């Protein structure tokens, strides 16, 4: 089992690989069979799905950056709070490109085994991102 510092660094390397849009680096830290518990509809399983998500983020947000704000390690899991940012240049959550800068937080929980991420849960602040980009969101109306 890796110690807390090694797990923290593994998480930081994973975020850096996503930020760099580097599938080779991603493959060095993510298990080919990773389970993405927060996958988008029709996302392929495993590393292939994570790489597809990464490429999609870069297609939507030019200059994608990921800043690790906090981490907590317990056992074989790392919880992290990250801030993603970039310029909205392609479709994002169904919203056409606006050219606007956007920044939003995401909470992650990752399980590592033998140095590789095997499970990933992610909860991004999509509401915050969409409102920054000018999406017209309305609360549900009672019937």
C-alpha positions as CSV (number, residue, x, y, z in Angstrom):
1,X,0.0,0.0,0.0
2,X,1.2,3.5,-0.8
3,X,1.7,6.0,2.0
4,X,-0.4,9.3,2.2
5,X,2.3,11.4,0.5
6,X,2.6,9.0,-2.4
7,X,-1.2,8.9,-2.9
8,X,-1.4,12.7,-2.8
9,X,1.3,12.9,-5.4
10,X,-0.4,10.3,-7.6
11,X,-3.6,12.4,-7.6
12,X,-1.6,15.6,-8.4
13,X,0.1,13.7,-11.3
14,X,-3.3,12.5,-12.6
15,X,-4.7,16.1,-12.6
16,X,-1.5,17.3,-14.3
17,X,-1.9,14.6,-17.0
18,X,-5.5,15.8,-17.7
19,X,-4.3,19.4,-17.7
20,X,-1.6,18.5,-20.2
21,X,-4.0,16.4,-22.4
22,X,-1.4,13.7,-22.1
23,X,-2.9,10.2,-22.7
24,X,0.5,8.5,-22.1
25,X,0.9,10.2,-18.7
26,X,-2.7,9.4,-17.9
27,X,-2.1,5.7,-18.7
28,X,0.8,5.7,-16.3
29,X,-1.5,6.7,-13.3
30,X,-4.9,5.3,-14.3
31,X,-5.7,1.6,-14.4
32,X,-6.9,0.3,-17.8
33,X,-10.0,-1.0,-16.0
34,X,-10.7,2.1,-13.9
35,X,-14.3,2.4,-12.9
36,X,-15.7,5.9,-13.4
37,X,-18.6,6.1,-11.0
38,X,-19.6,9.5,-12.5
39,X,-19.3,8.7,-16.2
40,X,-21.3,10.7,-18.7
41,X,-24.0,8.8,-20.7
42,X,-22.5,6.4,-23.3
43,X,-18.9,7.0,-22.0
44,X,-16.8,4.0,-22.8
45,X,-15.5,2.0,-19.7
46,X,-12.0,2.1,-18.3
47,X,-9.1,4.3,-19.3
48,X,-10.6,4.8,-22.8
49,X,-13.6,6.6,-21.2
50,X,-11.4,8.8,-19.0
51,X,-9.2,9.7,-22.0
52,X,-12.3,10.5,-24.0
53,X,-13.6,12.8,-21.2
54,X,-10.1,14.5,-21.0
55,X,-10.1,15.2,-24.8
56,X,-13.7,16.5,-24.6
57,X,-12.7,18.9,-21.8
58,X,-9.9,20.3,-23.9
59,X,-12.1,20.6,-26.9
60,X,-14.6,22.6,-24.8
61,X,-12.2,24.6,-22.7
62,X,-9.1,26.1,-24.3
63,X,-6.1,26.4,-22.0
64,X,-7.7,23.9,-19.5
65,X,-6.0,24.2,-16.1
66,X,-6.5,22.1,-13.0
67,X,-5.4,23.4,-9.7
68,X,-5.4,21.0,-6.7
69,X,-6.7,23.1,-3.8
70,X,-7.0,20.4,-1.1
71,X,-6.4,16.7,-0.6
72,X,-7.3,14.3,2.2
73,X,-5.9,10.7,2.3
74,X,-7.4,7.8,4.1
75,X,-6.3,4.2,3.5
76,X,-6.1,3.7,-0.3
77,X,-8.3,6.7,-1.2
78,X,-7.6,10.4,-2.0
79,X,-10.3,13.0,-1.7
80,X,-9.5,16.2,-3.6
81,X,-10.9,19.6,-4.3
82,X,-9.8,21.0,-7.6
83,X,-10.5,24.2,-9.6
84,X,-10.8,23.7,-13.3
85,X,-10.5,26.7,-15.6
86,X,-10.3,27.6,-19.3
87,X,-11.9,29.6,-22.1
88,X,-15.2,28.2,-23.5
89,X,-14.3,27.5,-27.1
90,X,-16.5,24.4,-27.9
91,X,-19.7,22.8,-26.9
92,X,-19.9,22.3,-23.1
93,X,-22.9,20.6,-21.5
94,X,-24.9,21.4,-24.6
95,X,-24.0,25.1,-24.5
96,X,-22.4,26.4,-27.7
97,X,-19.0,28.2,-27.4
98,X,-19.2,31.6,-25.8
99,X,-15.5,32.6,-25.8
100,X,-15.9,33.4,-22.1
101,X,-13.5,32.4,-19.3
102,X,-14.9,29.9,-16.9
103,X,-13.7,28.5,-13.5
104,X,-15.4,25.8,-11.4
105,X,-14.7,23.5,-8.5
106,X,-14.9,19.7,-8.6
107,X,-14.7,17.2,-5.7
108,X,-13.0,13.9,-6.4
109,X,-12.6,10.7,-4.6
110,X,-10.1,8.2,-6.1
111,X,-9.1,4.7,-5.0
112,X,-5.6,3.6,-5.8
113,X,-4.2,0.1,-6.0
114,X,-0.6,-0.8,-6.9
115,X,0.1,2.8,-7.8
116,X,-2.9,3.1,-10.3
117,X,-6.3,4.8,-9.9
118,X,-8.9,2.0,-9.9
119,X,-12.1,4.0,-9.0
120,X,-13.0,7.6,-9.6
121,X,-16.0,9.6,-8.3
122,X,-16.3,13.2,-9.4
123,X,-18.8,15.9,-8.5
124,X,-18.2,19.1,-10.5
125,X,-20.1,22.4,-10.0
126,X,-21.7,22.3,-13.4
127,X,-24.4,24.8,-12.3
128,X,-21.7,27.3,-11.4
129,X,-20.0,26.7,-14.8
130,X,-23.1,27.1,-16.8
131,X,-24.2,30.3,-15.0
132,X,-20.8,31.8,-15.7
133,X,-21.3,31.0,-19.3
134,X,-24.7,32.7,-19.4
135,X,-26.9,29.7,-19.6
136,X,-30.5,30.5,-18.7
137,X,-31.3,28.1,-15.9
138,X,-34.6,28.2,-14.2
139,X,-35.8,26.3,-11.1
140,X,-38.4,23.6,-11.5
141,X,-42.0,25.0,-11.6
142,X,-44.7,23.3,-9.4
143,X,-47.5,21.7,-11.4
